[in-house]
Amino acid sequence: MFRIVSALAAFAVAASALAQDYPAKPILMLMPLQAGSAVDVMMRIVAQKMSENMGRQIVVENQPGAAGLIGAERLKRAAPDGYTIGALNDSILTMIPNIRQVPYDPVKDFAPVSIVASITWVMIASNDLPAKTVLELIALAKARPGKIDYSSGGNGSPQHVAMEAFKAATGVYLVHIPYRGATQAALDVISNQVQVHLGAVSIVQPHIKAGKLRALAVPSPNRSPLLPDVPTMTEAGVPGFEWRTWAAITAPAGTPRAIVDRLNAETVKAVNDPGVREKLIAQGLEPVGSAPEQVTQWTEAGLKRMGDIVKRAAITGE
């Protein structure tokens, strides 16, 4: 028994020393999504503050493709030493696994660090589309079934799942146009290459204010302070339709708990920094900063909820 206690004590001391010495070199943050996406924006803001606080640079590397699966698999296979971490959104963790086979287990293959923020969404339409409200869009889509396109960041992406849920809730038929990332998917509405998009406020807010895009509604319980004149989806005529997403910092499974705890403390500290919070809120993001366990809780709950939505809306991988 004495040997066991001594071994445990030695392990605790070693773990504490590991956390104190970490990081000894720059940290790579894998970003499985497109540059300029809401997740990319939030993580760069937080990573910059973490770098300043930790005295080591966190290098954000974008690796988009397959709605985030390529970067997520790379994170899974990375060395669990704390020098490769990832920015995973709830699409990667809860949506896509309900739609297709994925090369990872969303709960077992990643060590959760912290939820960074949740994302406010808005439905936008091309100025060329003769529909200025959600109800007008629904009426137009029913009058022209299959003639109106909507864009997403890829098959199984949050924008895809959200719009299929909207279609199921309203009984309209809109044609899905998948892109390799949410940013271009949203921006192509400006040129009317696609007519409708449901996505993050952070991507489209400047273009809405510049009059290049028409904001129809926010799928939130309350109006967004960034778009106070835009009605909620309930106010716009689709009662109870809400959609909000989130993103977390994770590490490969097997990363020592001492390092996870250090990363968690630094993430929460950065998210709670007044300057960081101001920047996040200005981008339509709601700062969170959580314990690692909350990432697991939200992932498990999201897997069930998204499974129900995918089944009800008959979403399949294409």
C-alpha positions as CSV (number, residue, x, y, z in Angstrom):
1,M,0.0,0.0,0.0
2,F,2.8,2.4,0.9
3,R,4.4,1.8,-2.6
4,I,1.1,2.6,-4.3
5,V,0.6,5.8,-2.3
6,S,4.2,6.8,-3.0
7,A,3.7,6.1,-6.7
8,L,0.6,8.1,-6.8
9,A,2.3,11.0,-5.0
10,A,5.2,10.9,-7.4
11,F,2.8,10.9,-10.4
12,A,1.0,13.9,-8.9
13,V,4.3,15.8,-8.5
14,A,5.4,14.8,-12.0
15,A,2.0,16.0,-13.5
16,S,2.3,19.3,-11.6
17,A,5.8,19.8,-12.9
18,L,4.7,19.0,-16.4
19,A,2.0,21.7,-16.2
20,Q,4.4,24.2,-14.9
21,D,6.9,23.6,-17.7
22,Y,4.3,23.6,-20.4
23,P,4.4,25.1,-22.9
24,A,8.0,25.0,-23.8
25,K,7.5,25.7,-27.5
26,P,4.8,27.1,-29.8
27,I,1.4,25.3,-29.9
28,L,-0.4,24.4,-33.2
29,M,-4.1,25.0,-33.3
30,L,-5.7,23.0,-36.1
31,M,-8.7,24.9,-37.7
32,P,-10.7,22.4,-39.7
33,L,-12.9,25.2,-41.1
34,Q,-12.4,28.0,-43.6
35,A,-10.6,31.2,-42.8
36,G,-13.0,33.9,-42.0
37,S,-15.7,31.5,-40.7
38,A,-17.3,32.3,-37.3
39,V,-15.2,29.6,-35.6
40,D,-12.0,30.8,-37.2
41,V,-12.7,34.4,-36.1
42,M,-13.5,33.5,-32.5
43,M,-10.5,31.2,-32.1
44,R,-8.0,33.7,-33.5
45,I,-9.2,36.3,-31.1
46,V,-8.9,33.9,-28.1
47,A,-5.6,32.3,-29.3
48,Q,-4.0,35.7,-29.6
49,K,-4.8,36.5,-26.0
50,M,-3.7,33.0,-24.8
51,S,-0.4,33.5,-26.6
52,E,0.2,36.8,-24.9
53,N,-0.7,35.3,-21.5
54,M,1.3,32.1,-21.9
55,G,4.3,33.6,-23.5
56,R,4.2,31.1,-26.3
57,Q,2.7,31.6,-29.7
58,I,-0.4,29.6,-30.7
59,V,-0.3,29.2,-34.4
60,V,-3.7,28.8,-36.1
61,E,-3.6,26.6,-39.2
62,N,-6.6,26.3,-41.4
63,Q,-7.3,22.9,-43.0
64,P,-10.8,23.1,-44.4
65,G,-12.5,20.3,-46.4
66,A,-15.2,17.7,-46.0
67,A,-17.1,20.0,-43.6
68,G,-14.2,19.8,-41.1
69,L,-13.6,16.0,-41.2
70,I,-10.1,16.3,-42.6
71,G,-8.8,18.6,-39.9
72,A,-10.7,16.6,-37.2
73,E,-9.0,13.4,-38.2
74,R,-5.6,15.0,-38.3
75,L,-6.3,16.3,-34.7
76,K,-7.3,12.8,-33.6
77,R,-4.0,11.4,-34.9
78,A,-1.8,14.1,-33.5
79,A,0.6,13.4,-30.6
80,P,-1.2,13.9,-27.3
81,D,1.5,16.2,-25.8
82,G,-0.4,19.5,-25.7
83,Y,1.4,21.0,-28.7
84,T,-1.4,20.2,-31.1
85,I,-4.9,21.3,-30.2
86,G,-8.0,21.8,-32.3
87,A,-10.9,24.1,-32.8
88,L,-14.0,21.9,-33.2
89,N,-17.5,23.1,-33.7
90,D,-20.7,21.3,-32.9
91,S,-21.1,20.3,-36.6
92,I,-18.0,18.2,-36.4
93,L,-18.9,16.8,-32.9
94,T,-22.7,16.3,-33.1
95,M,-24.1,16.9,-36.6
96,I,-21.9,15.1,-39.2
97,P,-21.6,11.9,-37.0
98,N,-25.4,11.6,-37.3
99,I,-25.3,11.9,-41.1
100,R,-22.4,9.8,-42.3
101,Q,-19.6,7.6,-41.0
102,V,-16.8,9.7,-39.6
103,P,-13.1,8.7,-38.9
104,Y,-13.4,9.5,-35.2
105,D,-15.5,9.1,-32.1
106,P,-16.7,12.6,-31.1
107,V,-16.6,11.7,-27.4
108,K,-13.7,9.2,-27.1
109,D,-11.1,10.5,-29.6
110,F,-10.8,14.1,-28.2
111,A,-9.8,15.5,-24.8
112,P,-12.2,18.4,-24.2
113,V,-10.6,21.7,-23.0
114,S,-13.3,24.4,-23.0
115,I,-16.3,25.7,-24.9
116,V,-15.2,29.1,-26.2
117,A,-18.4,30.7,-27.5
118,S,-21.7,30.2,-29.0
119,I,-22.6,31.7,-32.4
120,T,-25.6,34.0,-33.3
121,W,-27.1,33.2,-36.7
122,V,-29.1,35.1,-39.3
123,M,-31.1,34.2,-42.4
124,I,-30.0,36.3,-45.4
125,A,-31.3,36.6,-48.9
126,S,-30.1,38.2,-52.1
127,N,-31.3,41.7,-52.9
128,D,-32.4,40.3,-56.3
129,L,-34.8,37.8,-54.7
130,P,-38.3,39.3,-54.6
131,A,-38.9,38.3,-51.0
132,K,-38.3,40.8,-48.2
133,T,-39.6,38.7,-45.3
134,V,-39.5,35.1,-44.2
135,L,-43.2,34.6,-45.0
136,E,-42.6,36.1,-48.5
137,L,-39.7,33.7,-48.9
138,I,-41.9,30.7,-47.9
139,A,-44.7,31.8,-50.3
140,L,-42.2,32.3,-53.1
141,A,-40.6,28.9,-52.5
142,K,-43.9,27.2,-52.5
143,A,-44.9,29.0,-55.7
144,R,-41.5,28.1,-57.3
145,P,-40.5,24.7,-55.9
146,G,-36.9,23.8,-56.7
147,K,-36.2,27.2,-58.2
148,I,-34.5,28.9,-55.2
149,D,-31.1,27.8,-54.0
150,Y,-29.5,28.0,-50.6
151,S,-25.8,27.6,-49.8
152,S,-24.0,25.9,-47.0
153,G,-20.5,25.2,-45.9
154,G,-20.7,21.6,-47.1
155,N,-22.8,18.5,-46.8
156,G,-23.6,17.9,-43.1
157,S,-22.4,21.4,-42.2
158,P,-24.3,23.5,-39.6
159,Q,-25.8,25.6,-42.4
160,H,-27.0,22.5,-44.2
161,V,-28.6,20.9,-41.1
162,A,-30.2,24.2,-40.1
163,M,-31.7,24.9,-43.5
164,E,-33.0,21.3,-43.8
165,A,-34.6,21.8,-40.4
166,F,-36.1,25.1,-41.7
167,K,-37.4,23.3,-44.8
168,A,-39.0,20.6,-42.7
169,A,-40.6,23.2,-40.4
170,T,-42.1,25.3,-43.2
171,G,-42.8,22.7,-45.9
172,V,-40.7,24.5,-48.6
173,Y,-38.4,23.0,-51.2
174,L,-35.1,24.8,-51.6
175,V,-32.2,23.4,-53.5
176,H,-29.0,22.8,-51.5
177,I,-25.7,24.1,-53.0
178,P,-22.8,22.8,-50.8
179,Y,-19.5,24.8,-50.7
180,R,-16.2,24.0,-49.2
181,G,-16.7,26.5,-46.4
182,A,-19.3,28.8,-44.9
183,T,-17.6,32.1,-45.8
184,Q,-17.8,31.8,-49.5
185,A,-21.2,30.1,-49.2
186,A,-22.5,33.2,-47.5
187,L,-20.7,35.8,-49.7
188,D,-22.0,34.3,-52.9
189,V,-25.5,35.4,-51.9
190,I,-24.3,39.0,-52.6
191,S,-23.9,38.2,-56.3
192,N,-27.1,36.1,-56.4
193,Q,-25.2,33.0,-57.3
194,V,-27.3,31.5,-54.6
195,Q,-30.4,33.2,-53.1
196,V,-30.6,32.2,-49.5
197,H,-28.2,31.4,-46.6
198,L,-28.6,30.7,-42.9
199,G,-25.3,31.2,-41.1
200,A,-23.3,33.1,-38.6
201,V,-23.8,36.9,-38.1
202,S,-20.1,37.4,-37.9
203,I,-19.6,36.6,-41.6
204,V,-22.3,38.7,-43.1
205,Q,-23.0,41.6,-40.6
206,P,-20.8,44.1,-42.5
207,H,-22.5,43.3,-45.8
208,I,-26.0,43.6,-44.3
209,K,-25.1,47.0,-42.9
210,A,-23.7,48.0,-46.3
211,G,-27.0,47.0,-48.0
212,K,-25.4,44.2,-50.0
213,L,-27.5,41.5,-48.3
214,R,-31.1,41.4,-47.0
215,A,-31.4,40.0,-43.4
216,L,-34.7,38.2,-43.0
217,A,-34.6,36.9,-39.4
218,V,-32.4,35.7,-36.6
219,P,-33.2,32.2,-35.3
220,S,-32.7,33.2,-31.7
221,P,-35.0,33.7,-28.7
222,N,-34.3,37.4,-28.8
223,R,-33.2,39.9,-31.4
224,S,-29.5,40.3,-31.9
225,P,-28.0,43.6,-30.5
226,L,-25.9,43.7,-33.7
227,L,-29.0,43.6,-35.8
228,P,-31.8,45.2,-33.7
229,D,-34.1,45.8,-36.6
230,V,-34.1,42.2,-37.7
231,P,-36.9,40.1,-36.3
232,T,-36.5,36.8,-34.6
233,M,-37.7,33.8,-36.6
234,T,-40.8,33.6,-34.3
235,E,-41.6,37.2,-34.9
236,A,-41.1,36.6,-38.7
237,G,-43.7,33.9,-38.8
238,V,-42.0,30.6,-37.9
239,P,-42.8,30.1,-34.2
240,G,-40.3,28.2,-32.2
241,F,-37.6,27.9,-34.8
242,E,-34.3,28.5,-33.1
243,W,-30.7,27.7,-34.1
244,R,-27.5,28.5,-32.3
245,T,-24.1,26.7,-32.6
246,W,-20.9,26.6,-30.6
247,A,-17.3,25.7,-30.8
248,A,-14.7,24.3,-28.4
249,I,-11.0,23.9,-28.0
250,T,-10.0,20.2,-27.8
251,A,-6.9,18.1,-27.8
252,P,-6.1,14.6,-28.9
253,A,-7.4,11.9,-26.5
254,G,-4.7,10.8,-24.1
255,T,-3.4,14.4,-23.5
256,P,-2.3,14.5,-19.9
257,R,-4.9,16.0,-17.6
258,A,-2.4,18.4,-16.2
259,I,-1.9,19.9,-19.6
260,V,-5.7,19.9,-20.3
261,D,-6.2,21.8,-17.0
262,R,-3.5,24.3,-18.0
263,L,-5.1,24.9,-21.4
264,N,-8.5,25.1,-19.8
265,A,-7.4,27.7,-17.3
266,E,-5.7,29.8,-20.1
267,T,-8.7,29.5,-22.3
268,V,-11.2,30.6,-19.6
269,K,-8.8,33.4,-18.6
270,A,-8.6,34.7,-22.3
271,V,-12.4,34.4,-22.9
272,N,-13.1,36.4,-19.7
273,D,-10.7,39.1,-20.6
274,P,-12.8,42.3,-21.1
275,G,-11.1,43.2,-24.4
276,V,-11.6,39.7,-25.7
277,R,-15.3,39.6,-24.7
278,E,-15.9,42.9,-26.4
279,K,-14.4,41.6,-29.6
280,L,-16.3,38.4,-29.5
281,I,-19.6,40.1,-28.8
282,A,-19.0,42.6,-31.6
283,Q,-18.7,39.6,-34.0
284,G,-22.1,38.2,-32.9
285,L,-20.5,35.6,-30.6
286,E,-21.5,34.9,-27.0
287,P,-18.5,34.2,-24.8
288,V,-18.7,31.0,-22.7
289,G,-15.5,29.6,-21.3
290,S,-16.3,26.4,-19.5
291,A,-14.9,23.4,-17.7
292,P,-13.8,20.5,-19.9
293,E,-16.7,18.4,-18.7
294,Q,-19.2,20.9,-20.2
295,V,-17.8,20.2,-23.6
296,T,-18.6,16.5,-23.1
297,Q,-22.1,17.3,-21.8
298,W,-22.9,19.6,-24.8
299,T,-21.5,17.0,-27.2
300,E,-23.6,14.1,-25.8
301,A,-26.7,16.2,-25.7
302,G,-26.1,17.6,-29.2
303,L,-25.6,14.1,-30.6
304,K,-29.1,13.2,-29.5
305,R,-30.7,16.5,-30.5
306,M,-29.1,16.5,-33.9
307,G,-29.9,12.9,-34.4
308,D,-33.6,13.7,-34.0
309,I,-33.4,16.7,-36.4
310,V,-31.5,14.7,-39.0
311,K,-34.0,11.9,-38.9
312,R,-37.0,14.2,-38.9
313,A,-35.7,16.2,-41.8
314,A,-34.4,13.1,-43.6
315,I,-30.9,14.5,-44.1
316,T,-28.5,12.1,-45.7
317,G,-24.8,12.4,-46.8
318,E,-24.5,13.3,-50.5
